[in-house]
Amino acid sequence: MPSPPPARRRLGGAFASLAPPVPLRRREVAVLALLGAAAFSQGWSSNVFTATLAHTRVTFGLSDQGIALVEVVVRATALTALALSWWADRRGRRGPLLAAFAILPLANLATAFAPNLAAFAGLQGVARVGTIALGALGLLIIAEEVNPAGRGYASATYALGLSMGTGFGWLLAPLAERSAEAWRLLFAAGALPVVLVPLLALRLRESRAFRPGTRAPLAVALGRGLRRRFWPMAGLSFAAAAFTAVAAGFINPRLVNNLGWSQGRASLLLVLASTPAVILGLLAGGRAADLIGRRPTEAAAIVVGVSGGVLAFFAEGGWAIALGIFLSILGSSAFAPAFAAQRAELFPTETRATAGAWLGNAGILGALSGFIAGHFAIGAWGVPVTVAGLGGVLLAAAALLLLLPETRGADLLAGAAPSAPEGSAG
């Protein structure tokens, strides 16, 4: 039988290089399927806030500085998501994940009826609590369930579901242009994923790595020498969130309000530029994290992401903006699975959820700082210069990777209770 032509062989090899580095077991596939559905719902529901910002700002009369202040309120409220991770280290991962999954769509439904800016910001702060806790706990369960050789790739599949949900939300965003208050319909629609709560409650089981009664306070864990791992990771989380939150928060208002694009054109550009970037970035980044290590993958991703983000805000033409968005999302997508896997691997089971929550809070504080700085810097220098400055901070923070050990291949199930029968989700 003749061999396939060279072009086809190269194409097949490229796709094969994005395949899982090790076969996934039935239990792992079941967990990924459940959490992938949760991630899609999370991406859709949580993105309504960003996708409608160009329209809610009109309803509530917000300037660019006003947007920054609303983002500060929303993200400050999200600091309370720590309580769900505190619960996860004491009673298990499953219960708080289910609570977080329900909080997000229900808060969106209430936001659809928000009578004023204060109620809008407060309710979206509650929604942010759900999305922060859901993302952290979903990735934690994946890290504790999946074979170490495929952990980065598995984390990437969760993030891929999240990004697909985000893209779906962008496709619905043009509906907000139908009337001055049409954005409320998008928030109401973003509550539909709540119907999945019974399915998750029925099928999702407790993480195999969790052992009741072994929880150690974070202060005790840091006193055991883990502070040398925690603070560099916190610095990376802070700097990455400061840059990405501001860039993501202002890109749609820039296209619609500053450059005069229609919401349909802006959404189309965001979807077409981001979809291939997300797929390539997550799968290639997850595979690279498993093959060459977490640290080199994160470093390369930061450089690509910052370069693209700066280009997207300084460019004026559609093609250049699209290239910038592609590179920015490619970098952030490749960074996500490597960082998520490393975050889980650096800390012991008894404090892993709490440490992850505090690192998440470092990210929230980073986003808060980015928007607070933006509130003052935007008025003086504009959004593009503000984004470039935050990108420079992230590039400098990449040096913190040198202070961290390489964790590729770490076994998180050592000493854990025996696993459940093969084939179940728990």
N, C-alpha and C positions, 0 to 999 in steps of 0.2 A: 504494500500500500504506500503511495507516495507521501512524503513528509509534507507538512504544511509549509507554505511560503514563509520566508524570513520575517516579513512584516507581521504575519499572524502569530508566529512564534514569539516575537518581541512583545506583542500585545498580550498574549497569554501569560508570558512571564511577568509582565507588569502587574496583571491582576493577581497572579499567584503570589507575588511578593506582598500583596495586601491581605492575604488570607491569614487566619489565625495561626500563630506559630506552633500550637499544639491542638489536637482535637479536643473539643469541649464535650464533657460528659452530659448525660441527659439531665441530671439535676442542675448543672450549670446553665444549660440551655433554657430550662424552665424558669430559673431565677432571672436570667437576662430578658426573657420574653415578658415576664410580668413587670419588671422594672423598666423595660423599654417602653411599654405602654404608659407607665406612670411618667416617664421622662417626656414622652410626646405631649401628654396632657399638661405637664408642667411648663414646657416650652411655649405651648399655645396660650395657656392662661396667663403666665407671667409676662408675656410679650405684649399683651393688650395695652398695658400702661405706656410702653415706649412707642408702639405703633400708632397710638391715638394722640400722642403728645402735641403734635402740630395742630390738633383740633381742640383738645381740652384747654390749651393755652389761650385760645380765642374765647372760649366760654368764660374762663376765669380771668381774662385780661393779663396774661403773664408775659413779661419780657424774657430775654435770655437769662438775665440775673434772677428773675422770678422762677424760671424753670430750675435753676441751680438750687434755690432755697427749697422748693418742693421736693427735689431729689434728696436733699439733706434730711428733711423730716421723714420721708419714706424709709431711707436707709438707717436712720437713727433708731426708728421703731424696730427695725429688723434685728437689732442687737439682742432683743429678748428671745430670739431663736435659740440662744444658748440653753434655755430651760429645757427644750426638747432633747438636746444632746445630753444634758445632765441626766435626764430621765433614761436615755438610751444606755448610759453606762451603768445605771442602777437596776433597771428592770428589763432591759433587752431592747433590740433595735426595732422590732416589728411594730409595737404599739405607737411610739412617737412618729414613725414613718407614716402610719395610717392617719394619725391626727394631722400631720403636716399636709398630707395629700388632700384632706378634706378642707382645711383652713383656706387654701388658696382659691378654689373656685367659689366658695361661699362668700369670701371677702369681695371677689369680683362681682358677684350678684348684688351685694349690698352697694357697691360702688356705682352700679348702674342707676341707683336712685339717690346718689349723693346730692344734697341740696346746695352745698357751698364748697369753697376751696378747702376749708379746714376738715370737713368730713371726707372729702375726696382724698386728701393727703393721708389722713389717719387710717382710712380703710385700706388704701394701697400699702401703707406700712404694715398692716396686719397680713395682707396678701404676701408681702415680701418675707415676713416671718415664715410663712408656709413654704415658699419656694427655696429660701436659704436652707431650712432644716431638711426639706425633702431631697434637695440635691446632695447635701452632705451625707445624709443617712443612706440614700440610695447607693452612692459610690462606696460607702463604708461596707454595706452588705455585700456588694460585688467583690470588693477587695478581700473580704473574709471568706467568701464562698468559692472563688475561682482559683484554679491552679496557678502558682506563682509565675510560671513560664508564660501564661497568657493573661496576666492581670492587667497590664497596660492596655492590651487590645480590648479586653472586656470593658474596661472603663471607657474606652473610646466608643463602644457600641451604645453605652448609656448616653454619652454626650451626643452621639449621632441622633438618637431618638429625641433628645432635647432640642437639637437644632432643627430637626424636621418639623417639630411642633412650632418652633419659632417661625420657620418659613411659611407654614400653613397660616399662622396669624398674620403675616405680612400680606398674604394673598387676600385675606379678608379686609385688610386695612382700608382699601378704597371705598368701602361701604360707609365710612365715616364722613365722606364728602356729600352724602345725600341730603343732609340738612345740618343745621347748626348743632343739634343735639343727637345726631345719629351715632356718635361715639358711644352713647349709653347702650345701644343695642349690641355693640361688640363686647362690652363688659358682661352683659347678660349672657351672650353666647359663650363667653369664656368660662361660665359656670357649669356647662354641660358635662365636663369630665367627672363631676361629683358622682355620676351614675356608676363609675368604676370602683367606688369604695367597697361595695359588697364583694366584688370579684377579688380584689386584693385581700380583703379580710378573710375570704374563704381559702385562697390558694397560697398566700405568702406565709412562710414559716419563719421561725426565729433563726438568726444566724448561727451556724455551727460553732463559730469561734467564741460566742458569748458564753461566759460562765458566771452564773449568779453568785453574788457574795464576794467577788474578787476585785471589786472596783476600788481604785486608789485615787484619792484627790489629786488634781493636777499639780498642786503645790508640792505634794509628796513626790510625784513622778519627776517633776523638774529638779527636785533636790537630789534625785538619783543620777544626775548627770545629763538628763535629757534637755536641760536648758540650752546646751550647745547645739541641739538640733532644732529646738522650738523657735528661738529668736531669729535665726537666718530664714527659716520658713515663714515666720510672721512678717519679716521685712519684704520677702518676695511677694507674699499675698497682698500686703499693703500697697506696694508699688504697682503691681499688675492691676489691681482693682482701681486704683486712682486713674490710671491711663485708660483702661478699657471701659470703665463706667462712663466717663465723660465723653469719650469718643462715640460710644454706642448711644448715649443719651441725646447727643446733639446732631447726629448725622441726618436723621429724618427731618427735624426742624430746619437744618441748613438747606436741604434740597427743596423743601416745600416753601418755607417762609423767606429764606435768604436768596435762593436762586430762582424762585418763582415756578418750580416744577409742580405739576399736578400730583396728587397723592397716588394715583394709579401709575404714573410714570416712575415716581420715586420707589414705590413698592416693587415694581417690575425690575428696576435696576438692582435693588437690594436682594431680591430673590435670585436673579440670574447670576449676580456676582458672588453671592455668598454660598449658594447651594453646592457648586463644585468645590469651592474652597473648604467648606465644612467636611464634605465626604473625604476629600483627599487629605486634609489636615488631620482629621480624627483617626482615620484608618492608618495612614502613614506614620503619624505621630505615635499612636499606640503601638504599632509594630516596631518602630524605631526604639521606643522606650524599652521594649522587651528584648530587643536584639543588641543594641549598643549602649543602653543605659538611660537612666532618667535624666541625669545632669546634662550630658551633651545635647539631648533632644530639647530640653527646656531652654538652653542657651541659644541654640539656633532658632528656635521658635520665637523667642523674644526679639531677636534682631529683625526677623522677617515681619513680625506683627507691628513693631514700632515704625518700621520704614513704610509699610502700607498705610498705617493710620495717618501719618503725617502727610503722605501724598494725597489721601482722600480729602483732607481738609484744605490743602493749598491749591489743588487742581480746580480748574473752572470747567473744562470740557467733560462731557459724559464718559468718553472712553478712559480718560485718565482717572476720573473718580472711580469708575468701575474697577480699574486695575488696583487702585489703592485699597478699595474695600475688599477685593479678592485677597490681596497679600495680607491685609490686617487680620481678616478672619482665618486665613490659612495658618498664620502664626499663632493666633489665640487658640485655634482648634487643635493644633499640634501640641501646644503647651498643656492643655487641660488634662489629657489622660496621663501624661508623665507626672504632672504635679499631684494629681489625685492618688495615683498609685504610691508615689513617694511619701505623701502625707500619711497614708495608712501604714506604710512599712516602717516608719521611723519611731512609732510609739507602740507600747504593749497593749494587749487587748483590754485590760482593766481600765485604761484611761484614754483609749483610742478615740472614742466618740467625743469626749470632752475636749481633748487636745485638738481634734479636727474642728470642733465648734469654735474654740478660741482662735484658731487660724482663720476660720471663716469670719469671725468678728474682726480680726486684723484686716481682712479684705473689706469688710463693711466700713471700718474706720478709714481705710484708704480711699474708698469711694466717697465717703463724707468729706475727707480732706480735699479730694480732687474737686468736688463741687463747691466747697467753701472757698478754696483758692480761685476756682473759676468765677465765683460770684464777684470777686474783686478784680481778677485779671482780665475777664472778658470785657468789662467796661473800659479798661485802659488799653488793651492790646488786641482784643477780639478772640473769637473761638479758636481759629487755626493756631495762633501763637501759644495759646493756653494748652492745646492738645500737644503741640511740639515740646513744650516745656515738661509736661508730665511724661511724655515719651522718653525724654532725656533722663528723668529720674528712674524710670524702669530699666533703661540700659545700664545705668550705674548700679542698680540693685542686683543685676545679674551676677555681679562679682560675689554675691553671697553664696552662690552655688559652690564656690571653692571651699566653703566652710562645712559643707554637708558630705556625709558618706554616700557612696553609691549603694542603693538598696535593691537593685535588680535581682530577682530570684528569692527574695526573703520569704520564709515559710511562716504564715500567720496562723496556721492551724496546729502548730507544735504544742502539745499539751492540752488541746481542746477536747471536748467530749466526743465520743464516737459519732460519726455522721449518721444521718437518717438513711433509710433504704434508698437505693438508687432509683431515679425516675420521678421522685416527688419534688415539689418546689421547696421543700423544707426538710 
